[in-house]
Amino acid sequence: MGTKGQPKISFFVKFIIAYKVIQLKERYNITPRAAWLKFTDQKGFKDLMQDHFKNKTQSQFWVYNILLNKSVRLAFYKNHIRKIIEQFPTLKIYTPKEYKDYLAKIKANKTRGIGSLKKSVKRTRKS
């Protein structure tokens, strides 16, 4: 038997929504609500909403309803998105330069420690 109530959305969908809203908010220096409305006009929004509403019956109706009606988008923001954004208070949005430096730092750390002392052994083939 399942549990009662509304089906939970996946962590992936929550994280992507929060990341994009915070990214747009910082990039354009706008409010989170305006960033949400800007996010709803983007290309991958429909696919993300299909994943969000996949557990509901008539999921296509819900997706097109949120795409076509601005008042539904605002209500969705009020009821869901504000809570999702609050779950990720320390989400760091990297600029491309910061992300490149971050990857270099991770790669540098892999060359330290016991694992870096291990040498690859070339084995000869026995015939």
For each residue, the residues with C-beta under 8 A, 3 or more apart:
1:
2:
3:
4:
5:
6:
7: 55 56
8:
9: 13 14 52
10: 13 14 51
11: 14 15
12: 15 16 51
13: 9 10 16 17 48 51 52
14: 9 10 11 17 18 84 87 88
15: 11 12 18 19 88
16: 12 13 19 20 48
17: 13 14 20 21 39 48 81 84
18: 14 15 21 22 84 85 87 88 91
19: 15 16 22 23 88 91 93
20: 16 17 23 24 35 39 42
21: 17 18 24 25 32 35 36 39 81 85
22: 18 19 25 26 32 35 85 88 91 93
23: 19 20 26 27 93
24: 20 21 27 28 30 35 38 39
25: 21 22 28 29 30 31 32 34 35
26: 22 23 29 93
27: 23 24
28: 24 25 34 35 38
29: 25 26
30: 24 25 34 35 38
31: 25 34 35
32: 21 22 25 35 36 81 82 85
33: 36 37 74 77
34: 25 28 30 31 37 38
35: 20 21 22 24 25 28 30 31 32 38 39
36: 21 32 33 39 40 73 77 81
37: 33 34 40 41 70 73 74 77
38: 24 28 30 34 35 41 42
39: 17 20 21 24 35 36 42 45
40: 36 37 45 66 67 73
41: 37 38 45
42: 20 38 39 45
43:
44: 47 48
45: 39 40 41 42 48 49 67
46: 49 50 63 67
47: 44 50 51
48: 13 16 17 44 45 51 52
49: 45 46 52 53 62 63 66 67
50: 46 47 53 54 59 63
51: 10 12 13 47 48 54
52: 9 13 48 49
53: 49 50 56 59 62 63
54: 50 51 59
55: 7 59
56: 7 53 59 62
57:
58: 61 62
59: 50 53 54 55 56 62 63
60: 63 64
61: 58 64 65
62: 49 53 56 58 59 65 66
63: 46 49 50 53 59 60 66 67
64: 60 61 67 68
65: 61 62 68 69 72
66: 40 49 62 63 69 72 73 76
67: 40 45 46 49 63 64
68: 64 65
69: 65 66 72 73
70: 37 73 74
71: 74 75
72: 65 66 69 75 76
73: 36 37 40 66 69 70 76 77
74: 33 37 70 71 77 78
75: 71 72 78 79
76: 66 72 73 79 80 81
77: 33 36 37 73 74 80 81 82
78: 74 75 81 82
79: 75 76 82 83
80: 76 77 83 84
81: 17 21 32 36 76 77 78 84 85
82: 32 77 78 79 85 86
83: 79 80 86 87
84: 14 17 18 80 81 87 88
85: 18 21 22 32 81 82 88
86: 82 83 89
87: 14 18 83 84
88: 14 15 18 19 22 84 85 91
89: 86
90:
91: 18 19 22 88
92:
93: 19 22 23 26
94: 98 99 102
95: 98 99
96: 99 100
97: 100 101
98: 94 95 101 102
99: 94 95 96 102 103
100: 96 97 103 104
101: 97 98 104 105
102: 94 98 99 105 106
103: 99 100 106 107
104: 100 101 107 108
105: 101 102 108 109
106: 102 103 109 110
107: 103 104 110 111
108: 104 105 111 112
109: 105 106 112
110: 106 107 115 116
111: 107 108 116
112: 108 109 116
113: 116
114: 117 118
115: 110 118
116: 110 111 112 113
117: 114
118: 114 115
119:
120:
121:
122:
123:
124:
125:
126:
127:
